[in-house]
Amino acid sequence: MPIRFLPMPTDVAHHYQAGGSDAYGLAPERRISDGDGVPCRHCLREVAAGEPYLTLAHRPFPALQPYAETGPIFLHAEACDAHPASAELPPMLTSRDYIVRGYSADDRIVYGTGAVVPTGEIPERAAALLARPDVAYLHIRSARNNCYQCRVERA
């Protein structure tokens, strides 16, 4: 099953970078990166030391509903290029493992799909889950804090 890792949509990133409200109606917080553990959800790279970034509440779902998780993410404060859709692991996925979880076409968690997966095994796990007809897409989330990282779809 061919897969592709996708960043936050550019229009959403630009909204936040222009000072638009986050999922809680708040302005994003602006900080300066120390270069350690600040992954941008748009370019899917780490924010380099000394660069400004935003911390904000993000809900990567089209509407409110019981499974529409909202949580903190980081984003370059200035416009950055979107990571191209690719089957390659995004460069920001540097932790030893992540949660990989499947969602249905109506944006509900598909029970039994969520697991903590070693980073190098994510593409194989993602392909297996996306081969299932009940799984429309996946989220990659932090295994420690459950923070949204990126989306995975069929290529």
C-alpha positions as CSV (number, residue, x, y, z in Angstrom):
1,M,0.0,0.0,0.0
2,P,1.7,3.3,-1.1
3,I,1.4,6.0,1.6
4,R,2.2,9.7,1.9
5,F,3.0,11.8,4.9
6,L,1.3,15.2,4.9
7,P,1.9,18.4,6.7
8,M,-0.6,20.8,8.2
9,P,-2.4,22.5,5.2
10,T,-0.6,25.7,4.1
11,D,-3.8,27.9,4.5
12,V,-4.0,26.7,8.2
13,A,-0.3,27.4,8.8
14,H,-0.6,30.9,7.2
15,H,-3.7,31.6,9.4
16,Y,-1.7,30.9,12.6
17,Q,1.4,32.7,11.3
18,A,-0.7,35.8,10.6
19,G,-1.9,35.8,14.2
20,G,-5.2,34.0,13.7
21,S,-6.9,32.4,16.6
22,D,-6.1,28.8,17.5
23,A,-8.6,26.0,18.3
24,Y,-9.3,27.6,21.6
25,G,-9.8,31.1,20.2
26,L,-6.5,32.3,21.5
27,A,-3.6,34.0,19.7
28,P,-0.6,31.7,19.3
29,E,2.2,32.2,21.7
30,R,5.5,33.4,20.2
31,R,8.8,32.0,21.5
32,I,12.4,31.5,20.3
33,S,13.7,28.0,19.7
34,D,16.6,26.5,21.6
35,G,16.9,24.1,18.7
36,D,15.9,21.0,20.7
37,G,12.5,19.4,20.2
38,V,10.5,22.1,18.4
39,P,9.0,20.3,15.3
40,C,7.1,22.5,12.9
41,R,3.9,20.9,11.6
42,H,4.1,22.6,8.3
43,C,7.6,22.1,6.9
44,L,7.9,18.9,9.1
45,R,11.4,20.0,10.2
46,E,12.8,21.2,13.5
47,V,12.7,24.9,14.2
48,A,16.4,25.8,14.4
49,A,18.0,27.5,17.5
50,G,17.4,31.2,17.5
51,E,14.4,31.1,15.2
52,P,10.9,32.2,16.3
53,Y,8.1,29.7,16.6
54,L,4.5,29.6,17.7
55,T,2.9,27.4,20.3
56,L,-0.9,26.9,19.8
57,A,-3.8,24.6,20.2
58,H,-4.6,22.8,17.0
59,R,-7.5,20.5,16.1
60,P,-6.6,18.5,12.9
61,F,-10.3,17.7,12.2
62,P,-12.9,19.4,10.1
63,A,-15.5,19.8,12.9
64,L,-16.1,19.4,16.6
65,Q,-17.1,15.9,17.6
66,P,-16.2,13.5,20.4
67,Y,-13.0,12.2,18.7
68,A,-11.7,15.6,17.5
69,E,-8.6,15.8,19.7
70,T,-7.2,19.2,20.3
71,G,-3.7,19.8,21.6
72,P,-0.5,21.9,21.5
73,I,1.7,22.0,18.5
74,F,4.7,24.1,17.3
75,L,4.9,26.0,14.0
76,H,7.5,28.3,12.5
77,A,6.5,31.9,13.4
78,E,7.4,33.0,9.8
79,A,6.2,31.4,6.6
80,C,8.0,28.1,5.7
81,D,7.6,25.8,2.8
82,A,5.2,22.9,3.2
83,H,6.8,19.5,3.4
84,P,6.0,17.8,0.1
85,A,3.7,14.8,0.4
86,S,6.1,11.8,0.4
87,A,6.4,8.2,1.5
88,E,9.6,9.1,3.3
89,L,9.5,9.7,7.1
90,P,9.4,13.4,7.8
91,P,12.7,14.7,9.2
92,M,11.1,16.0,12.4
93,L,10.2,12.5,13.5
94,T,13.3,12.0,15.6
95,S,11.9,10.4,18.8
96,R,12.3,6.6,19.2
97,D,8.6,5.9,18.8
98,Y,5.3,7.5,18.1
99,I,1.6,6.7,18.3
100,V,0.1,5.7,15.0
101,R,-3.7,5.8,15.0
102,G,-6.3,5.2,12.3
103,Y,-9.4,7.3,11.7
104,S,-12.6,6.5,9.6
105,A,-14.0,8.6,6.8
106,D,-16.3,10.3,9.4
107,D,-13.2,11.3,11.5
108,R,-13.7,8.8,14.3
109,I,-11.0,6.7,15.8
110,V,-11.0,3.2,14.4
111,Y,-10.6,1.1,17.6
112,G,-7.7,-1.4,17.6
113,T,-5.6,0.7,15.3
114,G,-3.7,2.8,17.8
115,A,-0.3,1.6,18.9
116,V,3.1,3.0,19.9
117,V,5.4,2.1,17.0
118,P,9.2,2.4,16.7
119,T,9.9,5.2,14.3
120,G,11.6,3.1,11.7
121,E,8.6,0.8,11.5
122,I,6.0,3.6,11.0
123,P,5.9,3.3,7.2
124,E,5.2,-0.4,7.3
125,R,2.6,0.0,10.1
126,A,1.0,2.9,8.2
127,A,0.7,0.9,5.0
128,A,-0.8,-2.1,6.8
129,L,-3.5,0.1,8.5
130,L,-4.3,2.0,5.3
131,A,-4.8,-1.3,3.5
132,R,-7.9,-1.7,5.7
133,P,-11.2,-0.4,4.1
134,D,-12.4,1.0,7.5
135,V,-9.3,3.3,7.8
136,A,-9.4,6.5,5.8
137,Y,-6.3,8.2,7.2
138,L,-3.8,8.1,10.1
139,H,-2.4,10.5,12.6
140,I,1.2,10.3,13.9
141,R,1.2,11.5,17.5
142,S,3.8,11.9,20.2
143,A,4.1,8.7,22.2
144,R,4.7,10.7,25.4
145,N,2.3,13.6,25.1
146,N,-0.1,12.6,22.4
147,C,0.7,15.8,20.4
148,Y,-0.3,15.7,16.7
149,Q,2.7,15.4,14.4
150,C,1.3,14.8,10.9
151,R,-1.3,13.0,8.8
152,V,-0.7,9.9,6.7
153,E,-2.9,8.9,3.7
154,R,-2.9,6.5,0.8
155,A,-0.8,7.8,-2.1
